[in-house]
Amino acid sequence: MTGETTGTRTTGPTLIVEDNAFLSTELFEALQEAGLNPLPPVRHYTGALSSLSQNTPRLCVLDLDLGRQMSSNVVIGEEGRRLLAILHARGCRTAVYSAYVSNSLGLRDIAPDVEVLSKSEPVEELVRVMRNLSGLEPAPA
């Protein structure tokens, strides 16, 4: 998939990994309006891996808790941390947008440049962060 050009910058595709259907739709629309070329959202770990096998996203919005699709014994956020490591290895700039964020998760040990936001932050703040990660100017306040 090719990137969308905004001015002289190419935003490239943005992956959304969010298991809440309503929020993933809201994120898709907000990122699209911001010129960040979102891919269709994926809801689970395996869906994210499938999307990554078909696309090379430049950016990603990642929820850590993906409903523990792999097993009910998986620790909350483990699938998200695994995806973060894969995304970081591929050079994909990532913003974790999750209810389960804390310093104890070691997210910056996995990806030193990760941005971490609580879902208590409004979607507009996430869009501002994503525009900064993309190299675009921040969205107007």
Backbone as a printed PyTorch tensor [residue, N CA C, xyz], in Angstrom:
tensor([[[  0.8600,  -1.1740,   0.0000],
         [  0.0000,   0.0000,   0.0000],
         [  0.9010,   1.2300,   0.0000]],

        [[  0.5930,   2.1950,  -0.8060],
         [  1.4040,   3.3900,  -0.9060],
         [  0.9680,   4.4100,   0.1180]],

        [[  1.8780,   5.3300,   0.4010],
         [  1.5750,   6.3810,   1.3650],
         [  0.8230,   7.5230,   0.7240]],

        [[  0.1940,   8.2970,   1.5610],
         [ -0.5540,   9.4680,   1.1340],
         [  0.3640,  10.6810,   1.3000]],

        [[  0.4020,  11.5410,   0.3030],
         [  1.2810,  12.6950,   0.3720],
         [  0.5270,  13.8850,   0.9420]],

        [[  1.1340,  14.5150,   1.9340],
         [  0.5860,  15.7270,   2.5300],
         [  1.6850,  16.7810,   2.4330]],

        [[  1.5000,  17.7750,   1.5900],
         [  2.5610,  18.7480,   1.3750],
         [  3.7220,  18.0320,   0.7100]],

        [[  4.9020,  18.0860,   1.3250],
         [  6.0650,  17.3980,   0.7840],
         [  6.3810,  16.1270,   1.5560]],

        [[  5.5540,  15.7490,   2.5040],
         [  5.8050,  14.5560,   3.3100],
         [  4.8530,  13.4310,   2.9200]],

        [[  5.3690,  12.2130,   2.9750],
         [  4.5410,  11.0400,   2.7620],
         [  4.2830,  10.4080,   4.1180]],

        [[  3.0220,  10.2490,   4.4690],
         [  2.7090,   9.7310,   5.7910],
         [  2.8670,   8.2260,   5.8820]],

        [[  2.7110,   7.5070,   4.7940],
         [  2.7840,   6.0580,   4.8530],
         [  1.5840,   5.5010,   5.5920]],

        [[  1.3680,   4.2090,   5.5110],
         [  0.2060,   3.6360,   6.1820],
         [  0.3610,   3.6000,   7.6990]],

        [[ -0.7810,   3.6910,   8.3790],
         [ -0.8300,   3.6200,   9.8380],
         [ -1.6870,   2.4250,  10.2300]],

        [[ -1.0990,   1.5300,  11.0080],
         [ -1.8090,   0.3550,  11.5060],
         [ -2.5150,   0.7080,  12.8100]],

        [[ -3.7490,   0.2410,  12.9620],
         [ -4.5100,   0.4020,  14.2060],
         [ -4.7680,  -0.9950,  14.7520]],

        [[ -4.2940,  -1.2570,  15.9770],
         [ -4.5400,  -2.5340,  16.6370],
         [ -5.3360,  -2.2280,  17.8990]],

        [[ -6.6460,  -2.4690,  17.8240],
         [ -7.5740,  -2.1120,  18.9100],
         [ -8.7260,  -3.1040,  18.9050]],

        [[ -8.9820,  -3.7590,  20.0460],
         [-10.0290,  -4.7750,  20.0820],
         [-11.4290,  -4.2170,  20.2970]],

        [[-11.5650,  -2.9670,  20.6860],
         [-12.8840,  -2.3630,  20.8530],
         [-13.3400,  -1.7980,  19.5100]],

        [[-14.4230,  -2.3580,  18.9690],
         [-14.8790,  -1.9740,  17.6260],
         [-15.2530,  -0.5020,  17.5240]],

        [[-15.9020,   0.0280,  18.5480],
         [-16.3010,   1.4390,  18.5070],
         [-15.0790,   2.3520,  18.5160]],

        [[-14.1190,   2.0570,  19.3930],
         [-12.9240,   2.8850,  19.4690],
         [-12.0840,   2.7430,  18.2040]],

        [[-11.9790,   1.5330,  17.6640],
         [-11.1710,   1.3780,  16.4540],
         [-11.7560,   2.1750,  15.2880]],

        [[-13.0840,   2.2440,  15.2100],
         [-13.7370,   3.0560,  14.1810],
         [-13.4500,   4.5350,  14.4100]],

        [[-13.5410,   4.9770,  15.6560],
         [-13.2470,   6.3750,  15.9760],
         [-11.7900,   6.7170,  15.6440]],

        [[-10.8630,   5.8130,  15.9820],
         [ -9.4530,   6.0450,  15.6820],
         [ -9.2240,   6.1150,  14.1750]],

        [[ -9.8370,   5.2000,  13.4350],
         [ -9.6940,   5.1870,  11.9830],
         [-10.1300,   6.5260,  11.3910]],

        [[-11.3020,   6.9830,  11.7850],
         [-11.8240,   8.2450,  11.2520],
         [-10.9550,   9.4340,  11.6450]],

        [[-10.5070,   9.4820,  12.8950],
         [ -9.6780,  10.6020,  13.3530],
         [ -8.3260,  10.6220,  12.6430]],

        [[ -7.7140,   9.4590,  12.4710],
         [ -6.4220,   9.3950,  11.7920],
         [ -6.5650,   9.7010,  10.3050]],

        [[ -7.6670,   9.2720,   9.7200],
         [ -7.9260,   9.5780,   8.3130],
         [ -8.0780,  11.0890,   8.1140]],

        [[ -8.8570,  11.7270,   8.9850],
         [ -9.0320,  13.1830,   8.9030],
         [ -7.7210,  13.9260,   9.0970]],

        [[ -6.8030,  13.3390,   9.8760],
         [ -5.5150,  13.9730,  10.1420],
         [ -4.4960,  13.6950,   9.0390]],

        [[ -4.8880,  12.9430,   8.0040],
         [ -3.9830,  12.6660,   6.8940],
         [ -2.9670,  11.5850,   7.1770]],

        [[ -3.2800,  10.6600,   8.0920],
         [ -2.3170,   9.6380,   8.4980],
         [ -2.5450,   8.2760,   7.8470]],

        [[ -3.3930,   8.2030,   6.8170],
         [ -3.5380,   7.0300,   5.9660],
         [ -3.7080,   5.7160,   6.7490]],

        [[ -4.7640,   5.6090,   7.5800],
         [ -4.9210,   4.3850,   8.3710],
         [ -5.3300,   3.1820,   7.5220]],

        [[ -4.7640,   2.0420,   7.8790],
         [ -5.1920,   0.7650,   7.3200],
         [ -6.4710,   0.3420,   8.0420]],

        [[ -7.2290,  -0.5950,   7.4870],
         [ -8.3890,  -1.0950,   8.2330],
         [ -7.9380,  -1.6320,   9.6000]],

        [[ -8.6280,  -1.2500,  10.6670],
         [ -8.2150,  -1.6820,  12.0060],
         [ -8.2580,  -3.2010,  12.1590]],

        [[ -7.3580,  -3.7060,  12.9860],
         [ -7.3520,  -5.1250,  13.3480],
         [ -7.6280,  -5.2290,  14.8390]],

        [[ -8.2600,  -6.3340,  15.2440],
         [ -8.7380,  -6.4400,  16.6220],
         [ -7.9440,  -7.3960,  17.4920]],

        [[ -7.1060,  -8.2480,  16.8900],
         [ -6.4220,  -9.2720,  17.6600],
         [ -4.9660,  -9.4030,  17.2220]],

        [[ -4.2160, -10.0990,  18.0380],
         [ -2.8030, -10.3690,  17.7910],
         [ -2.6040, -11.0140,  16.4190]],

        [[ -3.3490, -12.0700,  16.1300],
         [ -3.1750, -12.7660,  14.8540],
         [ -3.5870, -11.8850,  13.6720]],

        [[ -4.5960, -11.0450,  13.8620],
         [ -4.9840, -10.1100,  12.8160],
         [ -3.8770,  -9.1040,  12.5400]],

        [[ -3.2100,  -8.6670,  13.5910],
         [ -2.0960,  -7.7270,  13.4270],
         [ -0.9470,  -8.3900,  12.6690]],

        [[ -0.6400,  -9.6340,  13.0130],
         [  0.4240, -10.3470,  12.3000],
         [  0.0690, -10.5190,  10.8270]],

        [[ -1.1890, -10.8180,  10.5520],
         [ -1.6370, -10.9560,   9.1740],
         [ -1.4990,  -9.6370,   8.4170]],

        [[ -1.9170,  -8.5480,   9.0430],
         [ -1.7940,  -7.2340,   8.4120],
         [ -0.3290,  -6.8950,   8.1470]],

        [[  0.5360,  -7.2220,   9.1010],
         [  1.9620,  -6.9370,   8.9350],
         [  2.5860,  -7.7720,   7.8210]],

        [[  2.0240,  -8.9390,   7.5400],
         [  2.5580,  -9.7610,   6.4530],
         [  2.1760,  -9.1850,   5.0820]],

        [[  1.1450,  -8.3280,   5.0610],
         [  0.6660,  -7.7480,   3.8120],
         [  1.0200,  -6.2800,   3.6400]],

        [[  1.3440,  -5.5920,   4.7280],
         [  1.5880,  -4.1510,   4.7090],
         [  2.8580,  -3.8270,   5.4880]],

        [[  3.4380,  -2.6960,   5.1720],
         [  4.5790,  -2.1980,   5.9270],
         [  4.1820,  -0.8400,   6.4860]],

        [[  3.5400,  -0.8410,   7.6530],
         [  3.1090,   0.4420,   8.2090],
         [  4.2990,   1.2590,   8.6930]],

        [[  4.1580,   2.5500,   8.5700],
         [  5.1730,   3.4740,   9.0860],
         [  4.8610,   3.8440,  10.5260]],

        [[  3.5540,   3.8210,  10.8640],
         [  3.0700,   4.1900,  12.1910],
         [  2.0910,   3.1380,  12.6890]],

        [[  1.9340,   3.0830,  14.0160],
         [  0.9520,   2.1680,  14.5830],
         [  0.3790,   2.7500,  15.8670]],

        [[ -0.9300,   2.5800,  16.0400],
         [ -1.6100,   2.8180,  17.3080],
         [ -1.8790,   1.4320,  17.8670]],

        [[ -1.3730,   1.1550,  19.0570],
         [ -1.4140,  -0.1880,  19.6170],
         [ -2.0620,  -0.2050,  20.9970]],

        [[ -3.1110,  -0.9850,  21.1260],
         [ -3.6930,  -1.2850,  22.4330],
         [ -2.9140,  -2.4730,  22.9900]],

        [[ -2.5810,  -2.4470,  24.2610],
         [ -1.8280,  -3.5540,  24.8410],
         [ -2.6950,  -4.7710,  25.1340]],

        [[ -3.8880,  -4.5600,  25.6400],
         [ -4.7680,  -5.6590,  26.0060],
         [ -5.6900,  -5.9700,  24.8390]],

        [[ -5.4190,  -7.0790,  24.1620],
         [ -6.1760,  -7.4320,  22.9660],
         [ -7.1400,  -8.5840,  23.2240]],

        [[ -7.6460,  -8.6750,  24.4190],
         [ -8.6390,  -9.6910,  24.7300],
         [ -8.0490, -11.0660,  24.9710]],

        [[ -6.7480, -11.1670,  25.0620],
         [ -6.0650, -12.4240,  25.3410],
         [ -6.5350, -13.5460,  24.4230]],

        [[ -6.4650, -13.2960,  23.1230],
         [ -6.8880, -14.2750,  22.1280],
         [ -6.0360, -15.5410,  22.1820]],

        [[ -4.7520, -15.4050,  22.4620],
         [ -3.8620, -16.5570,  22.4170],
         [ -4.2240, -17.5890,  23.4810]],

        [[ -4.5460, -17.1380,  24.6800],
         [ -4.8510, -18.0410,  25.7850],
         [ -5.3750, -17.2210,  26.9410]],

        [[ -6.2540, -17.8240,  27.7170],
         [ -6.7520, -17.1070,  28.8960],
         [ -5.6640, -16.9750,  29.9560]],

        [[ -4.5610, -17.7030,  29.7930],
         [ -3.4520, -17.6390,  30.7490],
         [ -2.4390, -16.5450,  30.4190]],

        [[ -2.6090, -15.8790,  29.2850],
         [ -1.6850, -14.8300,  28.8760],
         [ -1.8960, -13.6080,  29.7660]],

        [[ -0.8190, -13.0490,  30.2490],
         [ -0.8590, -11.8640,  31.1010],
         [ -1.3800, -10.6740,  30.2920]],

        [[ -2.2000,  -9.8340,  30.9330],
         [ -2.7140,  -8.6430,  30.2580],
         [ -1.5490,  -7.8520,  29.6720]],

        [[ -1.6640,  -7.5350,  28.4040],
         [ -0.6550,  -6.7350,  27.7180],
         [  0.4660,  -7.5250,  27.0770]],

        [[  0.5390,  -8.8330,  27.3220],
         [  1.6410,  -9.6150,  26.7610],
         [  1.6060,  -9.6250,  25.2330]],

        [[  0.4260,  -9.8060,  24.6490],
         [  0.3190,  -9.7940,  23.1880],
         [  0.7100,  -8.4320,  22.6300]],

        [[  0.2810,  -7.3750,  23.2920],
         [  0.6470,  -6.0370,  22.8630],
         [  2.1420,  -5.7980,  22.9220]],

        [[  2.7820,  -6.2760,  23.9890],
         [  4.2400,  -6.1250,  24.0960],
         [  4.9520,  -6.9100,  23.0020]],

        [[  4.4460,  -8.0920,  22.6720],
         [  5.0410,  -8.8710,  21.5730],
         [  4.9230,  -8.1070,  20.2550]],

        [[  3.7490,  -7.5360,  20.0120],
         [  3.5680,  -6.7510,  18.7860],
         [  4.4710,  -5.5290,  18.7730]],

        [[  4.6250,  -4.8790,  19.9190],
         [  5.4930,  -3.7060,  19.9980],
         [  6.9140,  -4.0750,  19.5900]],

        [[  7.4070,  -5.2110,  20.0280],
         [  8.7570,  -5.6460,  19.6680],
         [  8.8750,  -5.8760,  18.1590]],

        [[  7.8540,  -6.4910,  17.5660],
         [  7.8600,  -6.7360,  16.1250],
         [  7.8180,  -5.4110,  15.3610]],

        [[  6.9360,  -4.5170,  15.7830],
         [  6.8210,  -3.2190,  15.1270],
         [  8.1220,  -2.4350,  15.2240]],

        [[  8.7250,  -2.4320,  16.3990],
         [  9.9870,  -1.7100,  16.5910],
         [ 11.0770,  -2.2850,  15.6850]],

        [[ 11.1570,  -3.6160,  15.5990],
         [ 12.1680,  -4.2550,  14.7540],
         [ 11.9820,  -3.8920,  13.2800]],

        [[ 10.7560,  -3.5950,  12.8820],
         [ 10.4660,  -3.2180,  11.4930],
         [ 10.5610,  -1.7120,  11.2670]],

        [[ 10.9210,  -0.9540,  12.2950],
         [ 11.0690,   0.4840,  12.1480],
         [  9.7590,   1.2490,  12.1650]],

        [[  8.7130,   0.6420,  12.6840],
         [  7.3930,   1.2790,  12.7430],
         [  7.2810,   2.0940,  14.0250]],

        [[  7.0740,   3.3960,  13.9000],
         [  6.8900,   4.2690,  15.0590],
         [  5.5340,   3.9700,  15.6830]],

        [[  5.4980,   3.7490,  16.9950],
         [  4.2910,   3.2610,  17.6520],
         [  3.8880,   4.1270,  18.8300]],

        [[  2.5810,   4.3280,  18.9300],
         [  1.9880,   4.9560,  20.1160],
         [  1.1010,   3.9070,  20.7700]],

        [[  1.4270,   3.5550,  21.9970],
         [  0.5740,   2.6610,  22.7720],
         [ -0.5450,   3.5090,  23.3470]],

        [[ -1.7760,   3.1000,  23.0850],
         [ -2.9710,   3.7980,  23.5640],
         [ -3.7960,   2.7500,  24.2780]],

        [[ -3.6450,   2.6970,  25.5960],
         [ -4.1880,   1.5720,  26.3380],
         [ -4.6190,   1.9800,  27.7380]],

        [[ -5.5450,   1.2220,  28.2690],
         [ -5.9560,   1.4260,  29.6630],
         [ -4.9030,   0.8610,  30.6100]],

        [[ -4.0400,  -0.0080,  30.1010],
         [ -3.0430,  -0.6750,  30.9300],
         [ -1.6510,  -0.1170,  30.6540]],

        [[ -1.4310,   1.1080,  31.0640],
         [ -0.1060,   1.7030,  30.8960],
         [  0.4610,   2.0610,  32.2710]],

        [[  1.6830,   1.6700,  32.4520],
         [  2.3990,   2.0310,  33.6720],
         [  3.8840,   1.8770,  33.4000]],

        [[  4.6960,   2.4880,  34.2270],
         [  6.1440,   2.3870,  34.0580],
         [  6.6330,   0.9620,  34.2470]],

        [[  5.8930,   0.1560,  34.9950],
         [  6.3440,  -1.1950,  35.2920],
         [  6.2340,  -2.1500,  34.1080]],

        [[  5.5870,  -1.7470,  33.0310],
         [  5.4290,  -2.6290,  31.8760],
         [  6.7050,  -2.7610,  31.0510]],

        [[  7.6690,  -1.8780,  31.2280],
         [  8.9300,  -1.9680,  30.4990],
         [  8.8010,  -1.7190,  29.0050]],

        [[  7.8410,  -0.9000,  28.5950],
         [  7.6250,  -0.6650,  27.1670],
         [  8.8290,   0.0030,  26.5080]],

        [[  9.4860,   0.9060,  27.2090],
         [ 10.6430,   1.5910,  26.6150],
         [ 11.8660,   0.6740,  26.5620]],

        [[ 11.8460,  -0.4220,  27.3200],
         [ 12.9010,  -1.4280,  27.1730],
         [ 12.7340,  -2.1710,  25.8480]],

        [[ 11.5050,  -2.2890,  25.3940],
         [ 11.1930,  -2.9750,  24.1360],
         [ 11.4110,  -2.0340,  22.9550]],

        [[ 10.9180,  -0.8100,  23.0800],
         [ 10.9960,   0.1900,  22.0030],
         [ 11.2610,   1.5500,  22.6370]],

        [[ 12.5140,   1.9820,  22.6850],
         [ 12.8540,   3.2310,  23.3700],
         [ 12.1000,   4.4610,  22.8780]],

        [[ 11.6520,   4.4570,  21.6210],
         [ 10.9770,   5.6270,  21.0560],
         [  9.4540,   5.5320,  21.1270]],

        [[  8.9220,   4.5400,  21.8410],
         [  7.4700,   4.3820,  21.9210],
         [  6.8450,   5.5630,  22.6700]],

        [[  5.7010,   5.9880,  22.1940],
         [  4.9030,   6.9880,  22.9080],
         [  3.8200,   6.2200,  23.6570]],

        [[  3.5500,   6.5970,  24.8950],
         [  2.5870,   5.8730,  25.7190],
         [  1.5250,   6.8400,  26.2180]],

        [[  0.2720,   6.5240,  25.8840],
         [ -0.8570,   7.3400,  26.3200],
         [ -1.9120,   6.4380,  26.9430]],

        [[ -2.5170,   6.9380,  27.9910],
         [ -3.6420,   6.2490,  28.6120],
         [ -4.8960,   6.5230,  27.7970]],

        [[ -5.7970,   5.5570,  27.7680],
         [ -7.0720,   5.7780,  27.0750],
         [ -7.9200,   6.8350,  27.7650]],

        [[ -7.4810,   7.2970,  28.9250],
         [ -8.1880,   8.4180,  29.5460],
         [ -7.8810,   9.7230,  28.8020]],

        [[ -6.8250,   9.7180,  27.9870],
         [ -6.4920,  10.8770,  27.1480],
         [ -7.4620,  10.8970,  25.9620]],

        [[ -7.8880,  12.0760,  25.5160],
         [ -8.8030,  12.1380,  24.3720],
         [ -8.1140,  11.6990,  23.0810]],

        [[ -8.9040,  11.2170,  22.1380],
         [ -8.3940,  10.7750,  20.8450],
         [ -7.6300,  11.9110,  20.1570]],

        [[ -8.0520,  13.1450,  20.3790],
         [ -7.3620,  14.2890,  19.7730],
         [ -5.8990,  14.3700,  20.2210]],

        [[ -5.6170,  14.0000,  21.4510],
         [ -4.2330,  13.9910,  21.9310],
         [ -3.4400,  12.8980,  21.2240]],

        [[ -4.0620,  11.7500,  21.0300],
         [ -3.4080,  10.6750,  20.2890],
         [ -3.1040,  11.1200,  18.8550]],

        [[ -4.0380,  11.7880,  18.2200],
         [ -3.8220,  12.2850,  16.8530],
         [ -2.6360,  13.2550,  16.8350]],

        [[ -2.5590,  14.1370,  17.8190],
         [ -1.4220,  15.0730,  17.8950],
         [ -0.1060,  14.3070,  17.9940]],

        [[ -0.0620,  13.2860,  18.8440],
         [  1.1440,  12.4720,  19.0130],
         [  1.4860,  11.7480,  17.7080]],

        [[  0.4740,  11.1970,  17.0520],
         [  0.7220,  10.4730,  15.8040],
         [  1.2330,  11.4040,  14.7120]],

        [[  0.7010,  12.5990,  14.6370],
         [  1.1980,  13.5650,  13.6530],
         [  2.6530,  13.9230,  13.9530]],

        [[  2.9970,  14.0470,  15.2250],
         [  4.3910,  14.3100,  15.5910],
         [  5.2850,  13.1330,  15.1890]],

        [[  4.8390,  11.9040,  15.4580],
         [  5.6160,  10.7170,  15.0840],
         [  5.8110,  10.6470,  13.5800]],

        [[  4.8280,  11.0910,  12.8260],
         [  4.8780,  11.0230,  11.3690],
         [  5.7820,  12.0950,  10.7680]],

        [[  6.0930,  13.1150,  11.5470],
         [  6.8570,  14.2260,  11.0190],
         [  6.0010,  15.3510,  10.4820]],

        [[  4.6870,  15.1770,  10.5290],
         [  3.7770,  16.2450,  10.1280],
         [  3.6850,  17.2520,  11.2680]],

        [[  3.2780,  18.4420,  10.9350],
         [  3.0610,  19.4310,  11.9790],
         [  1.9110,  18.9420,  12.8690]],

        [[  1.9070,  19.3470,  14.1340],
         [  0.7820,  18.9590,  15.0010],
         [ -0.5350,  19.4560,  14.4450]],

        [[ -1.5800,  18.6810,  14.7250],
         [ -2.9180,  19.0890,  14.3050],
         [ -3.3010,  20.3540,  15.0250]],

        [[ -4.0820,  21.2270,  14.3800],
         [ -4.5100,  22.4540,  15.0500],
         [ -5.2910,  22.1260,  16.3150]],

        [[ -5.1100,  22.9580,  17.3340],
         [ -5.8000,  22.7340,  18.6250],
         [ -7.2470,  23.1090,  18.5320]]])
